[in-house]
Amino acid sequence: MLLDDETIKKIRRLIIFTVIVVLLGANWRSVLSLLLYLTGLFRPFIMGACMAFVLNVLMRSIEKRLSGIKKPHIRRGLSLGGAFLLLLVILFLVVMVVVPQLAASLISLSNRIPAFVQNSLELLETYLEDNPELLTYVGSMAPDWNAVYEQAKGFLSLGLESLLSGSFLAVRSIAGAVANFGIGLFFAIYLLLGKETLKSQAARTIRALVPRRHAERIFHVAELSERKFSGFITGQCLEACILGLMFFLTLTILRLPYALLVGVLIAFTALIPVFGAFIGFFVCAFLMLVQSPADVIIFAVLFLVLQQIEGNLIYPHVVGGSVDLPAVWVLMAVTVGGSMFGVFGMIFFIPLFSVLYALLRERVHRSLSEQQRKSGPKEGVLHKSDKKQENLRENPLK
């Protein structure tokens, strides 16, 4: 049997692909180590690309409002500076609200500790007076103080060495993190200032190296990803602001303490999907426990009520509408992303799953359309199976 050139090329590509998959599977540990090494090597640039993407959402909104400025480079510089300035103002306001309140709560807690210790000692003395046999039993268990002294001395010497080495590692890691952040920041500025040029260069490179059909597919996936990620960032920030404002107004009406602090903390931690608001809840509940323990119960009930309103009414319309992702997929994305990459994974995997969901929906719709086109309508009448298939084509994943 003679094979044409196109079939031979397909067989050759299939063989090469199979060999590559087998080699990668046989050496997956080495491949994983190489990927981790490359990720660490390019970490500043990955960080810079992420910062550029987030800043671009804000910068694009500012740039639209500066459309009256005719010179593009001036408009771009002003929009980039405005984005950085707005972020710095937000961070400054958050710090100015949170830090003084936290400091005051910690000072109040430290002032109450001596009284708590004194009351505890008095209760212990009263209990020992009522139970003298317990005091005798405790006295019989007196430790060997010489052995305790030697153990403590050895522990302190080892602890001092560990403290010095740990301090050195901490300083080195902090210096590395600052250096990576600085490099990433400059890389983000470079990307934002020349994003049109870089986008054009990337498109031309892909068209030159990839067949046209695959190139168009890459462009479609890139456009879809940009739209989903931008919509998620915008929706998540808007949802966090709404939730923080709800807590601030409700606590103010009920005259509970720390209304502004709770609103800011809840809004800031709500940027983490699904579980972020609970982090803010525990911090705020601790602060209220120091001030007035009875208010914690009211705050807990209020938190549950507002969380239900936010989860069932606000989040599906604000964030769910921006990423077009069902609630089950959102929960799956948060769980998988959090288990793999922590908080960053929770934030990143929701728009990633949204892109995968949209691509899968397009694939299902295209396959059903092809099946419908091949089978064709029967005498212009839709039977039950045809109606079911028609509904599947309209909502392929439902």
C-alpha positions in Angstrom: 0.0 0.0 0.0 1.4 3.3 -1.1 1.2 6.3 1.3 1.0 9.8 0.1 3.4 12.5 1.5 0.7 14.0 3.8 0.1 10.6 5.5 3.8 10.0 5.9 4.2 13.4 7.6 1.4 12.7 10.0 2.9 9.3 10.9 6.3 10.9 11.4 4.8 13.6 13.7 2.9 10.9 15.6 6.1 8.8 16.1 8.1 11.9 17.3 5.3 12.9 19.7 5.1 9.4 21.1 8.9 9.2 21.6 8.9 12.6 23.4 6.0 11.6 25.7 7.7 8.3 26.6 11.0 10.1 27.3 9.3 12.7 29.5 7.3 10.0 31.4 10.5 7.9 32.0 12.4 11.0 33.3 9.6 12.9 35.0 11.6 13.6 38.1 14.4 15.3 36.1 11.8 17.2 34.0 10.1 18.4 37.2 13.4 19.5 38.7 14.3 21.3 35.5 10.9 23.1 35.5 11.3 24.2 39.1 14.8 25.4 38.4 13.6 27.4 35.3 10.7 28.8 37.3 13.0 30.0 40.1 15.4 31.4 37.5 12.7 33.4 35.7 10.7 34.2 38.9 11.3 38.0 38.7 10.1 38.1 35.1 7.0 36.0 35.9 6.3 38.3 38.8 6.7 41.3 36.6 4.4 39.9 34.0 1.7 39.2 36.7 2.1 42.8 38.0 1.9 44.2 34.5 -1.3 42.3 33.8 -3.0 43.5 37.0 -1.8 47.1 36.5 -2.9 47.0 32.9 -6.5 46.5 33.9 -6.4 49.7 36.0 -4.1 51.6 33.6 -6.4 50.9 30.6 -9.4 52.4 32.5 -7.4 55.5 33.3 -6.1 55.8 29.8 -9.6 55.9 28.4 -10.4 58.9 30.6 -7.3 60.6 29.2 -8.3 60.2 25.6 -8.3 64.0 25.2 -4.5 64.0 25.3 -3.3 63.6 21.7 0.3 62.4 22.3 0.2 58.6 23.0 3.5 58.5 25.0 2.3 61.3 27.4 -1.1 59.6 27.8 0.6 56.2 28.5 3.0 57.7 31.0 0.2 59.6 32.9 -2.0 56.5 33.0 0.8 54.3 34.3 1.8 56.9 36.9 -1.9 57.2 37.9 -2.2 53.5 38.3 0.8 53.3 40.6 -0.3 56.3 42.6 -3.8 54.9 43.1 -2.4 51.6 44.3 0.0 53.4 46.7 -2.9 55.5 48.1 -5.0 52.4 48.6 -2.2 50.6 50.4 -1.4 53.7 52.5 -5.1 54.1 53.6 -5.3 50.4 54.5 -2.1 50.6 56.6 -3.2 53.8 58.3 -6.6 52.3 59.2 -5.4 48.8 60.2 -2.1 49.4 62.0 -3.2 51.9 64.6 -6.3 49.8 65.5 -4.2 46.6 65.8 -1.6 48.4 67.9 -4.3 49.8 70.2 -5.8 46.4 70.6 -2.5 44.7 71.4 -1.7 47.4 74.0 -5.1 46.9 75.6 -4.5 43.1 75.6 -1.1 43.5 77.2 -2.6 45.8 79.9 -5.2 43.1 80.7 -2.7 40.2 80.9 -1.3 41.1 84.4 -4.8 41.2 85.9 -5.6 37.9 84.1 -2.5 36.3 85.5 -3.2 37.6 89.0 -6.7 36.3 89.0 -5.5 32.9 87.7 -2.9 32.7 90.6 -5.5 33.6 93.2 -7.8 30.9 91.8 -4.9 28.4 91.9 -4.0 29.2 95.4 -7.6 28.8 96.6 -7.8 25.5 94.8 -4.6 24.2 96.4 -5.7 25.3 99.9 -8.9 23.3 99.4 -6.9 20.3 98.1 -3.7 20.0 100.2 -3.0 16.4 99.0 -2.5 17.8 95.5 0.1 20.2 96.8 1.9 17.3 98.5 1.8 15.3 95.3 3.2 18.2 93.2 6.0 18.6 95.8 6.9 14.9 95.5 7.4 15.3 91.8 10.1 18.0 92.1 12.6 17.7 89.2 16.4 17.3 89.4 17.3 20.9 88.9 20.9 20.1 88.0 19.8 18.0 85.1 17.3 20.6 84.1 20.1 23.3 84.2 22.3 21.2 81.9 19.5 20.5 79.4 18.6 24.2 79.4 22.2 25.2 78.8 22.6 22.7 75.9 19.3 23.8 74.4 20.2 27.5 74.6 23.6 26.9 72.9 22.0 25.0 70.1 19.2 27.5 69.9 21.6 30.4 69.6 23.4 28.7 66.7 20.1 28.0 65.0 19.0 31.5 65.7 22.1 33.0 64.0 21.9 30.7 61.0 18.1 31.3 60.7 18.6 35.0 60.9 21.2 34.9 58.1 18.9 32.8 55.9 16.0 35.2 56.7 18.1 38.2 55.7 19.3 36.5 52.6 15.7 35.5 51.6 14.4 39.0 52.3 17.2 40.6 50.2 16.4 38.1 47.4 12.7 38.8 47.6 13.4 42.6 47.4 15.7 42.2 44.5 13.2 40.0 42.6 10.5 42.5 43.3 12.6 45.3 42.0 13.5 43.4 38.8 9.9 42.4 38.4 8.7 46.0 38.8 11.0 47.4 36.2 10.1 44.5 33.8 6.4 45.3 34.4 6.9 49.0 33.6 8.8 48.0 30.4 5.9 45.7 29.4 3.3 48.3 30.0 5.1 51.1 28.2 5.6 49.1 25.1 2.7 46.6 25.2 1.5 47.4 21.6 4.9 46.8 20.1 5.5 43.6 22.1 2.0 42.3 21.1 2.7 43.0 17.5 6.1 41.3 17.6 4.6 38.3 19.3 1.8 38.0 16.7 4.3 38.3 13.8 6.5 35.6 15.4 3.7 33.2 15.9 2.4 33.7 12.3 5.9 33.1 11.0 6.6 29.9 13.0 3.1 28.3 13.3 0.6 27.3 10.6 -2.2 29.8 10.0 -4.9 27.5 11.5 -3.0 26.9 14.7 -1.9 30.6 14.9 -5.5 31.7 14.8 -6.3 29.2 17.5 -3.5 30.6 19.7 -4.8 34.2 19.1 -8.3 33.1 20.1 -7.1 31.4 23.3 -4.9 34.4 24.2 -7.8 36.9 23.6 -10.2 34.7 25.7 -7.7 34.4 28.5 -7.1 38.1 28.6 -10.8 38.8 28.7 -11.5 36.2 31.5 -8.6 37.2 33.7 -9.3 41.0 33.3 -13.0 40.4 34.1 -12.1 38.3 37.1 -9.7 40.9 38.5 -12.3 43.7 38.0 -15.2 41.6 39.4 -13.2 40.4 42.5 -12.1 44.0 43.4 -15.6 45.3 43.0 -17.1 42.4 45.1 -14.5 43.0 47.8 -15.4 46.7 48.0 -19.1 45.9 48.1 -18.6 43.4 50.9 -16.4 45.7 53.0 -18.9 48.6 52.6 -21.7 46.3 53.7 -19.8 45.4 56.9 -18.9 49.0 57.6 -22.5 50.2 57.3 -24.0 47.4 59.2 -21.5 47.6 62.1 -22.0 51.4 62.2 -25.8 51.0 62.4 -25.5 48.4 65.2 -22.9 50.5 67.0 -20.4 47.7 67.2 -16.7 48.5 67.7 -14.1 48.7 64.9 -16.6 49.4 62.1 -14.0 51.0 59.8 -11.3 48.5 60.6 -13.6 45.5 60.0 -14.8 46.9 56.7 -11.2 47.5 55.5 -10.0 44.1 56.6 -12.9 42.2 55.2 -12.6 44.1 51.9 -8.8 43.5 51.7 -9.0 39.8 52.6 -12.0 39.2 50.4 -9.7 39.6 47.4 -8.9 35.9 48.1 -11.8 34.0 46.6 -14.3 32.1 48.8 -12.2 31.8 51.9 -10.6 35.2 52.2 -13.4 36.9 54.1 -13.1 34.2 56.9 -9.5 35.3 57.5 -10.7 38.8 58.1 -13.5 37.5 60.3 -11.1 35.7 62.7 -8.8 38.8 63.0 -11.8 41.1 63.7 -13.4 38.6 66.1 -10.1 38.5 68.1 -10.0 42.3 68.3 -13.7 42.4 69.4 -12.9 39.7 72.0 -10.4 42.0 73.6 -12.8 45.0 73.6 -16.1 43.4 74.4 -16.6 39.6 74.3 -20.4 39.9 74.0 -20.0 41.7 70.7 -18.3 38.7 69.1 -21.5 36.6 69.1 -23.4 39.4 67.4 -20.5 39.9 64.9 -20.5 36.1 64.1 -24.2 36.0 63.4 -23.9 39.2 61.3 -21.0 37.7 59.4 -22.9 34.5 58.5 -25.9 36.6 57.3 -23.8 38.9 55.2 -21.8 36.0 53.8 -25.0 34.3 52.6 -26.1 37.5 50.9 -22.7 38.0 49.3 -22.3 34.3 48.3 -25.9 33.9 46.9 -26.6 37.3 45.4 -23.5 39.5 44.9 -20.7 37.0 44.0 -22.6 35.1 41.3 -23.6 38.4 39.5 -20.4 40.4 40.0 -17.7 37.8 39.7 -19.6 34.8 38.3 -20.9 36.9 35.5 -17.4 38.3 34.7 -15.8 34.8 34.3 -19.0 32.9 33.3 -18.1 29.9 35.5 -20.6 27.7 37.4 -20.3 27.6 41.2 -19.1 24.0 41.2 -16.2 24.8 38.9 -15.4 27.9 41.1 -15.2 25.6 44.2 -13.1 23.1 42.3 -10.7 25.8 41.0 -10.2 27.3 44.5 -9.6 23.8 46.1 -7.1 22.6 43.4 -5.4 26.0 43.2 -5.1 26.4 46.9 -3.7 22.9 47.5 -1.1 23.4 44.8 0.0 27.0 45.1 -1.7 28.4 48.2 -3.4 31.8 48.0 -1.9 32.7 44.6 -3.4 29.4 43.3 -6.8 30.3 44.6 -6.8 33.6 42.7 -5.2 32.3 39.5 -7.1 29.1 39.0 -10.6 30.6 38.9 -10.0 32.5 35.6 -7.8 29.6 34.4 -10.7 27.2 34.9 -13.0 29.7 33.2 -10.8 29.7 30.1 -10.8 25.9 30.1 -14.6 25.8 30.6 -15.1 28.2 27.7 -12.8 26.2 25.4 -14.6 22.9 26.4 -18.0 24.5 25.7 -16.9 25.7 22.3 -15.6 22.2 21.5 -18.8 20.6 22.6 -20.9 23.1 20.6 -18.8 22.6 17.5 -19.0 18.8 17.7 -22.8 18.9 18.2 -23.1 21.3 15.2 -21.1 19.0 13.0 -23.2 16.0 14.0 -26.4 17.9 13.3 -25.1 19.0 10.0 -24.1 15.5 9.0 -27.5 13.9 10.1 -29.6 16.8 8.7 -33.2 17.6 9.5 -35.9 15.0 8.7 -38.7 16.4 6.7 -38.4 19.7 8.6 -39.7 18.1 11.8 -37.8 18.0 15.1 -38.4 14.7 17.0 -37.7 14.4 20.7 -34.1 13.3 20.1 -33.6 16.3 17.7 -35.1 18.7 20.2 -32.8 17.3 22.9 -29.8 17.7 20.6 -30.9 21.2 19.8 -31.1 22.1 23.5 -27.6 20.6 24.0 -26.2 22.7 21.2 -27.7 25.8 22.9 -26.4 24.8 26.4 -23.8 22.1 25.7 -22.7 21.7 29.3 -26.0 21.8 31.1 
